Amino acid sequence: MLLKYFYDQPLAHASYLVGCQKSNEAIIVDPGRDIEQYLKAAKKEGLKIVGVAETHIHADYVSGARELADRVGAKLFVSDEGPADWKYSYVNDYEHQLLKEGDTFSVGKVEFKVLHTPGHTPESISFVLTDKGGGADQPMGVFTGDFVFVGSIGRPDLLEEAAGIAGTAEPGAHDLFKSLQRFKELPDYLQVWPAHGAGSACGKGLGAIPSSTVGYEKLFNPALQYTDEQEFVDYILSEQPEAPKYFALMKRVNKEGPVVLGHADLPAKLDIDTLGDLVATEMVVDTAVAKKFAEGHVKDSINIEPKYIPMWGGSLIDYDRPVYLISSSHDLPEVVRLMRKIGVENIGGYFDADEVARQGFNTVIVDQLTPQQLADRYESGDVQLIDVRGQSERNEESIPGSRHSFLGKLLQNTGQFDEDKTFVFQCRTGGRSVIAASIAQRAGAKHVANLSGGIEAWKAAGLHVTSESDATVSAG
């Protein structure tokens, strides 16, 4: 048996190639939309991809299952558990097997057994792997998808928080508790192969280690320490990270079947002379790193550097309208890959960043304030500090006098920038806050600045932080 691990850092997404060298066949578990990586790896190992297995309908990225089925004829192995609203509706177009508790499927001599593990989502399943080609009659590991992570578990509130399906979070938490009791019964030696790592919004406190074991998680995973069901429910529903707005769209796209990209071209380069009209009426995203963007950028453009595209692009970009890019030709393929992976397909074209810089096109800046400069200006009363971090981060510590306005919802709260004062934006280290500053500038704020280094720099300067209960919080 061959097991190959793929990890997409910006999305904190893990996927796997499982191959049988005896049959020269392979199956991909929880693939992303950028399937070339799997095709290249399989070719290198002399394997043919014959199947795709998904643990559930993913919400944080566009699945590559349909892309592989369409490109190479891979058979789809997908869940048939859960209510009718959470059944795959596109699979009848391809060879497929619908899976329920206890079902098995194989690639060569490698067998997968299905466990129904609801909680994160109703249809969630896990795959227990046994390498029968190696002579084993006991399983080696389990693909847990978004059920059990290293050091954490999948959140049960996404259907309610992101998809807007009221009344599903608490029942999901109870289902999750019951699923974990089954997980605890698995052999301690089983390896655990999850679909996400640290940084994913599909759970709280995910570890950065690629894999674990059932025994280790039973000992040290905080969620597995609870024996009282209601105490577990209270724990798992508290202080979850904000669910990105685009998660609801991803659920629908992956259920109905994403558009097949095939060998999609990069967007066309646009004439620089059209930039002025476009930026006045459409969303133009500048993908420069935050520091460079702050030093000078096209007026009314929004900053989202590549590493922030999965989380913030999905929350800030209007999927129903074309988006235009300012990007270097070097960065463009990765920018487009990440956008397509979160379902942004309507990219109207791009402007070359170097050409824009040479033109000096209507350039504005975001002032950078040091912590001491901000502290000194507080006394004047004309400064409003806006904390754009998540609520759980703010609960731990915040800067006195700051107002909370979560970045993911900032576009819906731009009315707050009508006041004639300087708005200073702050996050943990100063990256997300530049995105927020660009949104405020686009909304018409006259005076915008960024707290350089964020709250970490504020603390390093020896300045006071407080708890959320002492801070002023806005409704936004």
C-alpha angles and dihedrals in degrees: 000000000000122000118188124184124213122190127188104200100197090054096033084228124155124196133171144216114210114191137184111211092197094062095025089229133129141193127204119221118210096344125196123229094259095081099168090089091060094045092051093047093049092048091050091053094044093247133137117219105232102162148028123206123195125193094204145331100294122224104190103056141017110267121238094211096100092042091056093044091052097042103043105009094251114177114242119232106190140156123275092181126107131040125321092263089066101050122115108254101190103052096092087075089067141040105277148156121217111218133217135172111304096014119134135204133175146208106208106309095341112102129203121199120198124233118185104225107173125179107084085055129350094245096046115136135177129213121225108204127212121183100215091166088067091052096258121146094182127065124263103200149336132244102219101180107194094338103086122013130182102283096353146043136234117280117247097206102073095098089056100036100040107019094038095232100151121219097021102103099074097042087048090053091053090049089050092053090053092047090053091055087059091047090054089057093061117101113278092231095062113116116234117221111186130188097234143039138191114330098035118129090214090091143358126263098006116182124240095226112106098226144002140180133259090244094051092049091049089055102042113013104107093215092056094057095075119099097170111078098212093047088053092049091051090049098048095046094050126091097356114164117260111277110240112244094237093061090087091055092048091053090055094043094051092045095049095035126262123252111274107244100191109176095342117188125231116261117273123264111249131218110263090225090069094056096087095057094042098050089051094057109019137045111271114187119203109204097197117129112270097255093051092045091052091053091060138333143159111285113257095014118127122228120230113154117205098262090056097048098092095052104030103024090062091051099043106035119086105232091200095060133054117264123210126208138216104201142141114254087241094058097037099088092053093044091052092044091054093045093050090047090062092043101262100142103147097085107157096197141285141262117220108249094215092052091048090051093050091051092052085219111201091311124197131174139217109232114233116219123194116223091256092049089053092047091051092049093050088077092062092062094221095101127087116191113208120198109208098182125113121279094250090056091049092049089063097050141337140176113263113256095019122135121220121234112157113228094227091062099034095106088060091051104047092122088083090072094069092091117103098239139096113275113208116193124210138184132155100293106356106269105098090041091063088057088052092048090053090052091051092050091050089050090056104262107162099207120034131168140166128226100237110229093007124229091332090063090044090057093043088057089058094249123148126266127188140194124267092255089066097045131090110248127196124215088245 
